[in-house]
Amino acid sequence: MTFKALLLTCEEDAKPVAQLTELTDADLPDGDVVVDVQYSGLNFKDGMCLTGLGRLVRTYPHVAGIDLAGVVHSSKDDRFKAGDAVVLTGWRVGEAWWGGYAARACVKADWLLPMPDGFTAKTAMGVGTAGFSAMLAIMALEDAGVTPDHGTILVTGATGGVGSIAVQLLARRGYQVAAVSGKPDAEQFLKPLGAAEILPREEFAATNRPMESARWAGVIDNVGGEMLARILGQVNYGGSVAIVGNAGSNDIKTTNIPFMLRGIKMLGIDSVMQPNPRRVAVWAELAKTLDADQFESVITAISLADLPEYGKKILQGHISGRTVVDLSL
């Protein structure tokens, strides 16, 4: 039996080329569980894999897609049986291992979770790595002692996947949310999700001042670079900054003064190698917090054929909300 896939090939020192093709089970890597993929997702890292940025993919031909959800076709592992609904995010699937941009995937059983209660394959991929990371960041802030009565939470890159879900989740958990975006439609997009205030990127341009007036009880940062350096000097005494993404830059040119004089914390958020007990807890919090109807409004479904175009768009910052890949299209 054949199934459709978006296969990446790459000549030496060239950019990868994406081609819709038909594969068979014999083409799949040797794993424990074969999954009939119903939906995958589109994340910033997927855009990098599709375009060859960052050398995340080292071996070709390759099937990208760091998230997938579907139904077990067959299993060598007793934890899963044919017909089970499952979800997978992280574990370097889609980078070092073939991922979700094919109608069938073969993965290790340790990487799979049963589909969390309250989720379909589509909504689970609407959440995907982006929403999983957003909830990890919120839980990290809360573990560090940040609560709604401490003040406003700032979210950078707020119209992106992580940012837009973070805005929704924070608002639903009772936080006052300020959102940073440079997009002209940001207010129209973010206010219905729960953002109380929309701030332009220009407000966070680089400065020589190591500290400014304290403004933020906590921060979820998806941008890095100069914006993050500026924000560190604005965090309240004892506040925390969850570092999720680097859409702007990997570099942070800053000082240790906010850490010494205000006791702020930087919290690194990794969604890739989280142990399964933590993953189950994160999905449970997502199920409790997300408003299903509101969340559906920020999901756009595309086909495998649309991925090369959308992979470029997400890297250029031209996508708002969440994009899922419907393998039936």
N, C-alpha and C positions, 0 to 999 in steps of 0.2 A: 504494500500500500504506500502511495506517495502522499506527501503533505507539502503545503506551501511554506516558504521561508524567505526572509530577506537575507541573502548571503553576502558577506563582505569578503572581497578578495583584494590583495594588495601586492603590487610589484615592489621590489626593493627600492627604498628611498622615494616612494611615491605615496600619494594619498589613497586611502581605501576606496574601492568602488562597490556600491550597493546594487545588487541585482535580485529581482524577484525570480525565484526558481522553485523547482520541485525536488524534495529530498525523500529518502526512505529511512526506515528505522536503522538500517545498516550504517547510515552516515552519522548517527548520533554518538556522542561520547559514551563510554561504558560507566553507567551509574546504577543506583539501586532501584529507582522509581521512574517509570515513564509516565509523563503527564500530558494529557490532551489540553493544550493551552487555549483558553477562551479569551482572555484579555492579558495584555501587558501594559506598560506605562511608558511615559516619556519624561526623563529627568535630565538635568544638566549634564550629568555624567554620561548618559546615553548619547547626547549630542556630541560629546567629546569622542566617544567610541565610534560613532558613525562617521565622523570627519577626520579621525586620526590624531586628534589633539592629545597631548600628554602621554602618548604611547601607552595608554591603558591596555590596549590589545597588542600582544606581541606575536601571536601565532595566527596565521591565515591558512585556509578560509575560516571564517568565523561567523557565528550568529550572536548578535548583540542583544541587549534587553536585560537590564539588571533586576527587573521585577517580572513575576508571572503569577497568574492564578488560573485554575482550571480544575479538571477532574482526573483522578488517577486512572490510567489505562491498564497498567500492570505494575506489580511490585515484587521485589525479592526480599523486602523487609516486612516483618510481621506487624509493624506499626501502621502500615497503610495497605489498603486493599482496593481493588478496582471499584470505581464509582465514588470514592471519597473526594470531597471538595477540599482543595488545598491552596495555600498561598506561599509564595517565596519572595523575600527581599534580601538583598545583600549577599554575603559569603563569596564575593567576587564573581558571582554568576553574571554573565554578560560581558565580563572582562577576560578573566583567565579560563572561564568555562562557558560553553555555549548557553545562551540565555533564552529570553522569552519572545524574540522576534521570529518565531516559527510556530506552526500549529501543533507541534509536538516537541517535548523536551525530555531529556533523560538527566536526572540529577541525583545527588546523594540524599538519602532519607533524612539525615541529620539537618539538612537545610530547610526541610519542609515543615510547615505548621498546618494543622487542620484549619479549615476556613473559620475565622472567628465568628461567634454568634452575632447576628445582625448584619452581616456583610454578604453581598453577592460578589461574584468574580469582578464585575464592573466596578462596584463601589470600593472593593479592596484595592483594585489597581488605581482608582481615583485617589485613594490614600497613598499607596505605594511607598517607596523610599522617602518621598517628600513629606508626606503626612506622618510617617513613622518617625522621621527625624524631628519634625516639629514637636511631636508629643514627647520624644526623648528630651528635647531642649526644655520644654515646660516642666517636665518632671525633675530635671536637673536643677532648674531654678528653684522649684519648690523644695527639693531636698536640701538646697543651700539656704533655705529659710525665707525665700521671697513669697509673700502672700499679697492678696489684693489690697489690703489696707496699708501696704508699704508705699504705694504710689503707682505711677504709670510705667507700663512696659513698652519699650521701643522695639519695633520690628523693622529691620532694614530689608531691602529687596522685597517689599511687601506684596507686590503683585505677582511674584513668581510662585512656584509650586509650594515650597516650604513656607514662604512668607504668608501667602494667602490662607493656607490652612492654619498657620500659627495664629493669625489674626482671629479667625473663627473660634479656635479652641480657647484662646485666652479670654475672649469676650464671653464665651459660654461658661467659663470658670470664674467669672466675676471680676476680671481685671479691666482696668482702664487701658486702652491700647492706643499708642501713637504709631503711625505707619509712615515709613520713608519710601518715596517713589519718585521717579522722574517722568513717569508716563502721563500724558495729558488727560487720560480718562481715569486716573487713579482714584479720585474722589468718588466718582460714579460707581466704580467697581468695588472699592474697599469699604465705603460707609455701610452698605447693606450687610457686609460680613461682620461688622461690629467695631470697626475702627472709629474712635472718637475724634481723631485728629489726623490730618494728612500733612506731612512735611516734605518740602522739596529737597532733592539731593544737595542742591547748592548750599543749603543751610549747614551742611556737614563737610564743607571743603577744608583742606588742610590749614592748620594754624600752628604758630610757634608756642602758644600757651599750653603748658603741661596740664593745667586744670582750669575749669570754668565753673560756673554756678551748677550745683547738683540738680539734675532734672529727672533722672530715671532710676526707678527701683530695680529694674532688671532690663536686659537687652537680649534679643535673639538676633544675631548678626549672620547674614547670608552673603555679605559683600567683602569684608576684609579691607586691607589697604588703608588709604588715607581716611576713609570714612570711619573705620573702626578705631583708628588712632585718635581721631577727634572725639569720638563718643566716649572713649575710656575716661577722658577728663571731665565728663558730665554725669557720671554714675554716682548715685547717692552713697553716703557712708554705709559700708557693709553690703552694698549691692553686688550683683553678679551679672556676668555677660556670658551667654551661651554661644559658642563659636560653631556654626553649622556649615557655612559655605565660604567660597572664595571667588564669587562671580566678578569682583572688582580686581582683586590682587591677592597673592599669597603673602606679600610683604606687609609688615607692621613696623613703621618707624615711630617709636613712642618712648616714654620714659617710665621709670619705676615709681614716680611720685604719686599717682593716684592709688597705687597698691599700698604704698607706705603710709600715706596721710589719710586715706579714706578706707583702707582695708578691703578694697574691692577684690573680686575673684573672677578669673577667666575659666570657663568650664568647656572643655573640649567634648564635642558631640560626634561620636562615631556610630553610624547605623549598620556598618558592614559586618562586623564580627561580634555583635552583641550575643551573649548566651541566650539560649532558648527560654529559660524562665523569665528573663527580663523582657524578651520579645512578647511572651504571652501577657505579661503585665501591661505593656504598652498598648497592645491591641485591645485589652479590656478597658483601659482608660479612654481609648479612642471611641469604642462602642458606647461608653457612658456619656461622652462629651459631645460628639458630633451631632449636629442637626441634619438628618438625612435629606430633607427637602432642600434646605439651604445649600448643602454640599453638592447635590446634583446640579445646581445652577452654575457651578464653576467647572464642570467636567465637559470636555469636548472629545468626541470619539473620532478617530481617524483609522485608515486602513494601513496595511504594511506598505502599500505603494506610496502613501503620503509621507512616510518616515524620512526619506532623505531631505525633503524640503523642510519638514518640521524640525529635524535635527539641527539644521542651520539656524532656523528661527529662534530656537530656545537659547542658543549660544549668543545670538544678537540681542537677546532681551525682548523679543517681539511676541512673546506668548504670555498671556495672563491666565492664572488659574491652573487647572490640571488637564493634561491631555492623556487619554488612554488609547490603546491600540486594540481594536476589535478584530480578532482573528477570523471572524465569520464574514468580514467585508471583502 
